[in-house]
C-alpha cells in the first residue's frame, strides 16, 4: 500500500493508529454538568434568552398600534359608522353609472294588508247576533218542513217535486245566514293582497254549486216521472208495481200550506235568494211583485197553489194533473238551474251580461268631447260589486273632469239602478288620452 500511494499525499495507517487507541483530548476549559463548578443551568439559560429578546424588541418599533382597552361588563361597545365600510369612490355614484343605472322613483307603500286572520268555527259561532241565531234556527225549521212534505208525498209526484223545491230553499236559507255571519269579520269584505275581493266571491261559488244541484234534482224528477208513466206500456210488466193511490186531502193541504208559509217567511223575513234574484232577472216574470219576480220563489209558490186544487178533482183528473204538474215544475227546475249556473259561471269568469251596456256605450260614443272609445270592459266581481273600465280619446283635455263625472253617473244610474235603489255597487275607472293630429 505504501508503494502504491505516495506518503506525502496520502498518510499511512499503521496498526497502532486506530481511532479507539488514540488519546482522549483534554477537557480542560470545558464544563461538565456533573461538576459542581458548572456555571449555567437550563433555567438560567432560558431566562438569559428571554432577556435578550425583550431588549431586542424594545429597540425595534412595532408595526401595529395596539393600545390597551379596559373591558367593562354590561356596557356595549361603541358603534362606529365607518367600521367595515369601503372607502373611496363608489361605482354606484360615478358619473358613468348616473347615465346608465337610474334608481327607481320611490313608491308609497301599499295600503292593503298582505292577509287578515281567518276566524275559527268557535269565533264564527260566538259572533252571531240574536237575529242571526233566530234566522239559523228557522233554517232548520225550513228543512224540517221539506222533510215533512217528502214523508207525506207517498206516490204523489207533485208533492215530491214540492219537497225538492223546499229543500233547495232551505239550503239557500243556510247560505244566506252563513254569508251574514261571515260579514261580521273584516276578512270577509276588506281587500288584501292574498284575497283582492275578500271572501265574498265564495258566496258565488256556493251559489254555483246549488244551481248544479237544482239542475240534477230536476233531471232526477223527470227520470222518475217517466219511469212511472211508462210502466205497463207495450206489453211490459213492471218488476215492482206501484199502486198510484190518492193522497188524502188533509195531507195535500197541509203540505201546500206549509210550503207557502215557509217560502213567505224566507222571502220577507230572511231575504233569501234576494241577491240571486238580482242577478238572474227573467223577462217573463220581471214585472211581477218582488216575491214572485224571484224564479225560485215563483216555482215554489205556484206549485203549492196548484196542489190545493188536487183534492177537488176526480181520480182520473187527479192522476193527470199530478203528473202534468210534476213534469212542468221539474222542467222549470232544470231551466232555473241552467240559467242560474250560467249567470254565476260568467260572474266567476269576471264578465257582465246585464242589460243597458249597449245604451251606455252609445251615449259615450256620441258625446262631443269623445273622439273614440278604444276600450270598454264591464265585469261583475260578486253579487254586490261591478266594475267598468274605459279607455277614451278626447279632443280637448279641458273637459276631462266633466267627462269623468258624466260617465260615472251614467253607469251607476243605468246599470246600478241609481242611488238608493239597492242595486249593485259600480266602480268606474276612466283613462283619457289626448288625440294628436
C-alpha positions in Angstrom: 0.0 0.0 0.0 2.9 2.4 0.8 4.5 1.7 -2.5 1.3 2.4 -4.4 0.2 5.6 -2.7 2.7 8.3 -2.0 3.2 9.1 1.6 3.4 12.9 1.1 0.0 12.9 -0.4 -1.8 10.1 1.4 -0.9 9.2 5.0 -0.1 5.7 6.1 -2.2 3.8 8.6 -0.3 1.7 11.0 -1.5 -1.0 13.3 -1.3 1.4 16.3 -3.1 4.2 14.5 -6.7 3.2 15.2 -9.2 5.8 16.5 -10.0 3.9 19.6 -6.4 3.8 20.6 -5.8 7.5 20.3 -5.6 9.5 23.5 -8.8 11.3 24.6 -8.4 15.1 24.2 -8.2 17.1 27.4 -11.4 18.6 28.8 -9.6 21.5 30.2 -11.7 24.6 29.8 -14.9 22.7 29.1 -17.5 22.4 31.9 -19.5 19.3 32.5 -23.0 19.2 34.1 -21.7 16.7 36.6 -19.1 19.1 38.0 -20.1 21.3 40.9 -18.5 24.3 39.4 -20.7 24.3 36.3 -21.8 28.0 35.9 -25.1 27.6 33.9 -28.3 25.6 34.3 -31.3 25.1 31.9 -33.4 27.7 33.7 -30.7 30.3 33.7 -30.2 29.7 30.0 -33.9 30.3 29.2 -34.0 33.5 31.3 -31.0 34.8 29.6 -32.5 34.2 26.2 -35.8 35.9 27.1 -34.0 39.0 28.4 -32.1 39.3 25.2 -35.3 39.1 23.2 -37.0 41.8 25.3 -34.1 44.1 24.9 -34.2 43.5 21.2 -38.0 44.1 20.9 -37.7 47.4 22.7 -35.2 48.7 20.2 -37.5 47.6 17.1 -40.7 49.6 16.5 -44.0 47.6 16.4 -45.9 47.7 13.1 -49.3 47.7 14.9 -50.6 50.5 17.1 -52.1 48.4 19.9 -53.5 50.2 22.9 -54.8 48.6 26.0 -58.6 48.9 26.4 -60.3 48.2 29.7 -63.3 45.9 29.4 -66.5 47.0 31.3 -69.0 44.2 31.7 -72.6 45.1 30.8 -71.6 48.1 28.7 -72.0 47.7 24.9 -69.2 48.7 22.7 -69.4 51.9 20.7 -70.6 51.5 17.1 -68.5 53.3 14.5 -70.2 54.1 11.2 -67.0 53.6 9.2 -66.1 50.2 10.5 -66.1 47.7 7.7 -67.1 50.3 5.1 -65.1 50.5 2.0 -63.7 54.0 1.5 -63.0 55.6 -1.8 -65.0 56.3 -4.9 -68.2 54.2 -5.3 -69.1 52.8 -8.7 -72.8 53.4 -8.0 -72.2 57.2 -7.6 -69.8 57.5 -10.5 -70.5 59.8 -13.4 -70.9 56.9 -15.8 -73.4 55.0 -13.6 -75.6 58.1 -13.3 -76.2 57.9 -17.1 -76.8 54.1 -17.2 -78.2 52.9 -13.9 -81.1 55.0 -12.7 -82.7 54.3 -9.3 -86.5 53.7 -9.5 -88.6 56.5 -8.1 -89.8 55.9 -4.5 -93.3 54.5 -4.3 -95.7 54.8 -1.5 -96.3 51.6 0.4 -99.5 49.7 -0.5 -102.4 50.5 1.7 -103.6 46.8 1.5 -102.5 44.3 4.1 -100.9 41.1 3.0 -103.5 39.0 4.7 -106.1 39.0 7.5 -106.7 36.4 10.2 -109.4 33.9 9.2 -111.9 33.2 12.0 -112.2 29.8 13.5 -115.5 28.0 14.0 -115.7 29.0 17.6 -115.1 32.7 16.8 -117.6 32.3 13.9 -120.3 31.0 16.2 -119.7 33.4 19.0 -120.0 36.4 16.7 -123.6 35.6 15.8 -126.1 38.1 16.9 -129.6 37.3 18.3 -131.2 38.0 14.9 -128.7 35.8 13.1 -129.3 33.0 15.7 -133.0 33.1 15.1 -132.5 33.0 11.3 -130.3 30.0 11.7 -132.9 28.3 13.8 -135.5 29.0 11.1 -133.3 27.3 8.6 -133.7 24.1 10.5 -137.4 24.6 10.6 -137.5 25.1 6.8 -135.5 21.9 6.4 -138.0 20.1 8.7 -140.9 21.3 6.5 -139.2 19.9 3.4 -138.7 16.5 5.1 -142.4 16.5 6.3 -143.6 17.2 2.8 -141.4 14.4 1.4 -142.7 12.0 4.1 -146.4 12.7 3.2 -145.8 12.5 -0.5 -146.3 8.7 -0.8 -146.7 8.2 -4.6 -147.6 11.8 -5.5 -145.1 13.2 -7.9 -146.2 16.7 -7.4 -145.6 16.5 -3.6 -142.2 15.0 -4.3 -141.3 18.0 -6.6 -142.5 20.4 -3.9 -140.3 18.7 -1.3 -137.3 19.2 -3.6 -138.1 22.9 -4.0 -138.4 23.4 -0.3 -135.1 21.6 0.3 -133.4 23.9 -2.2 -134.9 26.9 -0.4 -133.7 25.6 2.9 -130.1 25.3 1.5 -130.4 28.9 0.3 -131.5 30.0 3.8 -128.5 28.3 5.3 -126.2 30.0 2.7 -127.7 33.5 3.5 -127.2 33.1 7.2 -123.6 31.9 6.7 -122.9 34.9 4.5 -124.4 37.3 7.0 -122.4 35.9 9.9 -119.2 35.9 7.8 -119.7 39.7 7.1 -119.2 40.3 10.8 -115.4 39.8 10.3 -113.1 42.2 8.5 -111.6 39.5 6.3 -115.0 39.0 4.5 -115.3 42.4 2.8 -111.8 44.0 3.1 -109.4 43.6 0.2 -106.0 42.1 0.8 -103.1 41.1 -1.4 -103.9 37.5 -0.9 -107.7 38.0 -1.4 -108.2 41.1 -3.6 -112.0 40.9 -3.2 -112.3 39.4 0.2 -114.3 36.3 0.8 -117.4 37.5 -0.9 -116.7 35.5 -4.0 -117.1 32.3 -2.0 -120.8 33.0 -2.0 -120.8 32.9 -5.8 -119.1 29.5 -5.7 -121.6 28.2 -3.2 -124.5 29.5 -5.4 -123.0 27.8 -8.4 -122.9 24.5 -6.5 -126.6 25.0 -5.5 -127.6 25.7 -9.1 -125.9 22.5 -10.3 -127.7 20.6 -7.5 -131.1 22.1 -8.6 -130.4 21.1 -12.2 -129.7 17.4 -11.2 -132.7 17.3 -8.9 -134.9 18.4 -11.8 -133.4 15.7 -14.1 -133.9 13.1 -11.4 -137.6 14.0 -11.1 -138.1 13.9 -14.9 -136.5 10.4 -14.9 -138.6 9.2 -12.0 -141.8 10.6 -13.7 -141.0 8.9 -17.0 -140.5 5.6 -15.2 -143.9 5.9 -13.6 -145.6 6.9 -16.9 -144.1 4.1 -19.0 -144.8 1.3 -16.5 -147.1 -1.4 -18.1 -146.8 0.1 -21.6 -146.0 -2.0 -24.7 -146.8 -5.3 -23.0 -144.0 -4.9 -20.5 -144.8 -5.9 -16.9 -143.1 -3.9 -14.2 -140.9 -5.7 -11.7 -142.2 -3.5 -8.9 -145.7 -2.5 -9.4 -146.6 1.0 -8.0 -150.1 1.5 -6.8 -150.9 5.1 -7.6 -153.0 5.7 -4.5 -154.6 9.1 -4.0 -153.1 11.1 -1.1 -155.6 12.2 1.5 -156.8 15.8 1.1 -155.6 16.7 4.5 -152.0 15.8 3.8 -152.1 17.7 0.5 -153.5 20.8 2.1 -151.0 20.6 5.0 -148.1 20.2 2.6 -149.2 23.0 0.3 -149.9 25.5 3.1 -146.5 24.6 4.8 -144.7 25.3 1.6 -146.4 28.6 1.1 -145.8 29.7 4.7 -142.2 28.7 4.8 -141.5 30.4 1.4 -143.1 33.7 2.5 -141.2 33.7 5.8 -137.9 33.1 4.0 -138.7 35.8 1.4 -139.9 38.6 3.7 -138.1 38.0 7.0 -134.8 36.3 5.9 -134.5 37.9 2.4 -133.3 34.6 1.0 -132.3 34.4 -2.7 -132.6 38.2 -2.9 -129.0 38.6 -4.3 -129.6 35.7 -6.7 -132.8 37.3 -7.9 -131.0 40.5 -8.8 -128.5 38.5 -10.9 -131.0 36.4 -12.9 -134.0 38.5 -13.7 -136.2 36.7 -16.1 -138.1 38.9 -18.5 -141.3 36.9 -18.3 -141.7 37.4 -14.5 -139.7 40.6 -14.0 -142.9 42.8 -13.8 -144.4 40.7 -11.0 -144.2 41.6 -7.3 -140.9 41.3 -5.6 -141.6 37.9 -4.2 -142.8 36.4 -7.4 -140.2 38.1 -9.5 -137.6 35.7 -8.0 -137.7 32.5 -10.1 -137.1 30.2 -7.1 -140.0 31.7 -5.1 -142.2 31.7 -8.1 -141.8 28.0 -8.7 -142.4 27.1 -5.0 -145.5 29.3 -4.6 -147.0 28.3 -7.9 -146.6 24.6 -7.2 -148.0 24.9 -3.7 -151.0 26.9 -5.0 -151.8 24.3 -7.7 -151.6 21.5 -5.2 -154.5 22.9 -3.3 -156.7 22.0 -6.4 -155.9 18.3 -6.3 -158.4 17.3 -3.6 -161.2 18.9 -5.7 -160.6 16.7 -8.7 -161.7 13.2 -9.6 -159.4 10.2 -9.7 -158.6 10.5 -13.4 -158.1 14.3 -13.2 -156.0 13.8 -10.1 -153.6 11.5 -11.8 -153.4 13.6 -14.9 -152.8 16.9 -13.0 -150.3 15.3 -10.6 -148.1 14.1 -13.5 -148.5 17.2 -15.6 -147.7 19.5 -12.6 -144.6 17.4 -11.7 -143.2 17.4 -15.2 -143.8 21.1 -15.6 -142.1 22.1 -12.3 -139.3 19.6 -12.9 -138.6 21.2 -16.3 -138.7 24.6 -14.6 -136.1 23.4 -12.1 -133.8 22.3 -14.9 -134.2 25.6 -16.7 -133.7 27.6 -13.5 -130.6 25.6 -12.5 -129.1 26.0 -16.0 -129.8 29.8 -16.2 -128.5 30.4 -12.7 -125.4 28.3 -13.2 -124.7 30.1 -16.5 -125.0 33.5 -14.8 -122.9 32.6 -11.8 -120.3 30.9 -14.0 -119.9 34.1 -16.0 -119.6 36.0 -12.8 -116.7 33.8 -11.7 -115.1 34.4 -15.1 -115.3 38.2 -14.5 -117.9 39.1 -17.0 -121.1 41.1 -17.0 -124.2 40.2 -19.1 -126.8 42.6 -17.6 -128.9 44.9 -19.8 -128.1 48.5 -20.6 -124.5 48.1 -21.7 -125.1 49.0 -25.3 -127.0 52.2 -24.3 -124.2 53.3 -22.1 -121.6 52.8 -24.9 -123.8 54.6 -27.4 -124.1 57.7 -25.1 -120.4 57.8 -24.5 -119.5 57.5 -28.2 -122.0 60.3 -29.2 -120.5 62.7 -26.6 -119.0 65.7 -28.5 -115.8 65.6 -26.4 -115.1 62.0 -27.2 -113.3 61.2 -30.5 -113.0 57.4 -30.0 -113.7 54.6 -27.4 -110.6 52.4 -27.6 -111.6 50.0 -24.8 -114.7 49.4 -22.7 -114.9 46.5 -20.2 -117.8 45.6 -17.9 -117.4 42.8 -15.3 -119.0 41.7 -12.1 -117.0 40.5 -9.2 -119.7 39.2 -6.9 -123.4 39.9 -6.1 -122.8 43.4 -4.8 -119.8 44.8 -6.8 -119.4 45.5 -10.5 -116.6 47.4 -12.3 -116.5 49.3 -15.6 -113.2 50.3 -17.2 -113.0 52.8 -20.1 -110.1 54.0 -22.3 -111.1 57.0 -24.3 -109.5 59.5 -26.8 -110.7 63.1 -26.4 -110.2 66.2 -28.5 -109.7 68.6 -25.6 -108.4 67.9 -22.1 -110.3 70.8 -20.6 -113.5 68.7 -20.4 -111.8 65.8 -18.8 -113.3 66.3 -15.3 -116.8 66.8 -16.8 -116.5 63.7 -18.9 -115.3 61.5 -15.9 -118.3 62.6 -13.8 -120.8 62.1 -16.6 -119.5 58.6 -17.3 -119.5 57.6 -13.7 -123.1 58.9 -13.0 -124.3 57.3 -16.3 -123.0 53.9 -15.4 -124.3 54.0 -11.8 -127.8 55.2 -12.8 -128.4 53.0 -15.7 -126.6 49.8 -14.7 -126.8 50.0 -10.9 -130.3 51.3 -10.7 -129.4 54.8 -9.3 -128.7 56.0 -5.7 -130.8 54.3 -3.0 -132.2 51.6 -5.3 -130.3 48.8 -3.5 -128.7 47.6 -6.7 -125.1 46.5 -7.3 -122.3 48.9 -6.5 -120.4 50.1 -9.5 -116.7 51.3 -9.5 -115.8 53.2 -12.7 -112.3 54.0 -13.9 -111.7 56.1 -17.0 -108.3 56.5 -18.8 -108.3 59.6 -21.1 -105.7 60.4 -23.7 -105.5 63.5 -26.0 -105.9 62.8 -29.7 -103.0 64.2 -31.7 -103.3 65.1 -35.4 
